């Protein structure tokens, strides 16, 4: 288990990580989300002992990473898929990692097969595509058959088949009881992959909950109704002072959209009034919509056609200074 307690990192005047506290439990995939500059990579680097915290602790099964003997056997990490010597082949890159950590050379061939790089194992990694580099990085993370996986943007550059493969891999590793922490900007993929979410913004904890609860707590539900007796049901809704909107579905059929009401509640009303429904469904926001509504105040840069009247020429310079101070985060 990864335990984060009061973790803080200060870069000059900028606090990149601000008093973070959360746990990453074994047996589930934990998604680590936040806007650019939120502090995700800095947090991961502190977990792995690459950056020293200004305050607080980050431990793995009660130990700091620096105190773990044979760390590759305990923790596998992917922070930068391009952190390879471009003149080395994929197999040579993994071989030196294995030899430095007392890992069997047979394991090198196993992980190359696992990530689908066996056929290009002798090719120089400098010529790899972004997706192939990601696969090599995952192979390196899996080399010691670790109990804990920490992966930063592991699906970056992968095609749909590769993304699906990573999703299956992470779920299978968690099912084996391993601890899996993974960050990604592909929120639709996180919705399919993660069990729990840790969401941060401007270095602070925003949410620590399940995917289902996060969406439920940070979005609204709309119940959709279709019936042959639409006018009668509109009257029933109006009598209960329930707001609705009449729309056309994709097949140009009239439907009623009822915000902030569950399908259980609307179905019970239809039953009590004797109105037969042809469709009764709930439409809930996606993880992306819930994420955006939760973190919109934590986004460092906002796109737009023009700056507001309050945004003078200094505003961009100030943000650029903060960005430079947080360069270690990215």
Buried (B, 14 or more C-beta within 10 A) or exposed (E): BBBBBEBBBBBEEBBBBBBBEBBBBBBBBBBBBBBBBBBBBBBBBBBBBBBEBBEBEBBBBEEBBEEBEEBBBBBBBBBEBEEBEEEBBBBBBBBEBBEEBEBEEEBBBBBBEBBBBBEBBEBBBEEBEEBBBBBBBBBBBBBBEBBBBBBBBBBBBBEEEBBBBBBEBBBEBBEEEBBBBBBBBBBEBBBEBBBBBBBBBBBBBBBBBBBEEBBBEBBBBBBBBBBEBBEEBBEBBEEEEBEBEEEEEEEEEBBBBBEEBEBEEBBEBBEEBEBEBEEBEBEEBEBBBBBBEBBEEBBBEEEEEEEEEEEEEEEEEEBEBBBEBBEEBE
